[in-house]
Amino acid sequence: MTAKIPATVITGFLGAGKTSMIRHLLDNANGKRLALIINEFGDLGVDGDILKSCGIEGCEEGDVVELANGCICCTVADDFVPTMEAILERPDPPDHIVIETSGLALPKPLVKAFNWPEIRTRVTVDGVIAVIDAEAVAAGRFAPDVEAVAAQRAADDALDHDSPLEEVFEDQLACADMVVINKIDLLDKAGLSQAAGEVRARLRPSVKLVQGSHGAIGADVLLGLEAAAEDDLAARPSHHDGLEDHDHDDFESFSVSLGELAAPEDLLTRLTPVIADHDILRIKGFAAIAGKDMRLVLQGVGPRVQHYFDRDWHADEVRETRLVVIGQTGLDRPAIAAALAE
């Protein structure tokens, strides 16, 4: 076991804080050389690109691999196994591999993949970490925005499971070795107690439960669990054991490219009525702001739009604004693009 490279699987719904937690992990890796596998959704790899451009010392772009061909648990043979093999064949393999699943990925099929002959003798699952949005769980929604999760599900043609959110939530917890109750700063004491109770009721006795905000959990907590989860599959029951095909909901996504903007407020002012008028579920991407050397990141869930500058534009990059729009099938793409371009 000591010769195997440890891998940590990080699961949780869209918006739970997985990417924030990984960025904090990179910044506090205690000298470990990490390789990241990011399972992003949509035709613009926003989360993957944010991590690639994090600017953190020791985080090289070559250490981040993005799997954008669909839910990682549904594309194991086509995407995940070859990617793992490529990482293992590097002349300088990493000390630890961190895998961020998409919001709807079931962790158990992914853990099963670590028993493939190409992987089993070289890698072990150090632990499965489930990231939970405390506010959403306390409210009984399980995910921060259930419609955005539905859109993510339907836009993924490779996804072969379509289950109620509560079942996916329970599958994520049932496979976990540690659960991070994130965003505790958004709840009062009673709400946090309710969320923790909901989670504990679904956990195996040995599973560790920690609390945090903004994903600020250190490497000394997340890494080194030594769970060898691939050898413990029978103790990780799933609603989906033995099940196969399911139907998809009716959603779509598309990208919009714009030029440079005068100010962030220009785009935010346009977004509010467009989101409401066209029932847009989620919008995300990057914007170029005149007079600013840094790129603006936008993340919108329903009417809530967050934005921040993340890094300088690279010399070889085109300064432009690019957004991914997600909504129910039938979106008036020309009207949305025209409204955003006004």
WOMO-V675132 format. One record per backbone hydrogen bond with DSSP energy under -1.0 kcal/mol. CO is the residue of the C=O (numbers start at 1). NH is the residue of the N-H. If there is no record, write none. Layout:
# WOMO-V675132
CO:NH / CO:NH
This chain:
# WOMO-V675132
1:4 / 5:124 / 6:97 / 7:126 / 7:127 / 8:99 / 9:129 / 10:101 / 11:131 / 13:16 / 17:21 / 18:22 / 19:23 / 20:24 / 21:25 / 22:26 / 23:27 / 29:32 / 33:95 / 33:96 / 35:98 / 36:65 / 37:100 / 38:40 / 38:67 / 44:46 / 45:49 / 46:50 / 47:51 / 48:52 / 49:53 / 51:54 / 56:59 / 60:63 / 61:64 / 63:36 / 65:38 / 71:74 / 75:79 / 75:80 / 76:81 / 79:83 / 80:84 / 81:85 / 82:86 / 83:87 / 84:88 / 85:89 / 87:90 / 96:35 / 97:8 / 98:37 / 99:10 / 100:39 / 102:105 / 107:111 / 108:112 / 109:113 / 111:114 / 112:115 / 113:116 / 116:119 / 116:120 / 119:122 / 119:123 / 122:5 / 124:7 / 124:126 / 125:229 / 126:227 / 127:9 / 128:177 / 128:178 / 129:11 / 130:180 / 132:182 / 133:137 / 134:138 / 135:139 / 136:141 / 136:142 / 137:140 / 141:143 / 145:149 / 146:150 / 147:151 / 148:152 / 149:153 / 150:154 / 151:155 / 156:159 / 164:168 / 165:169 / 166:170 / 167:171 / 168:172 / 169:173 / 170:174 / 171:175 / 177:208 / 178:130 / 179:210 / 180:132 / 180:182 / 181:212 / 182:134 / 183:186 / 184:187 / 188:192 / 189:193 / 190:194 / 191:195 / 192:196 / 193:197 / 194:198 / 195:199 / 196:200 / 197:201 / 199:202 / 200:203 / 204:207 / 208:179 / 210:181 / 212:184 / 213:216 / 215:217 / 218:221 / 218:222 / 219:223 / 228:231 / 229:232 / 232:235 / 233:236 / 238:241 / 240:243 / 250:329 / 252:327 / 254:325 / 256:323 / 258:321 / 261:290 / 263:266 / 264:268 / 265:269 / 266:270 / 267:271 / 268:272 / 270:274 / 271:275 / 272:276 / 273:277 / 274:278 / 275:280 / 281:302 / 282:326 / 283:300 / 284:324 / 285:298 / 286:322 / 287:296 / 288:261 / 289:292 / 293:313 / 295:310 / 296:287 / 297:308 / 298:285 / 299:306 / 300:283 / 301:304 / 304:301 / 306:299 / 308:297 / 311:295 / 314:317 / 318:320 / 321:258 / 322:286 / 323:256 / 324:284 / 325:254 / 326:281 / 326:282 / 327:252 / 331:333 / 332:336 / 333:337 / 334:338 / 335:339 / 336:340 / 337:341
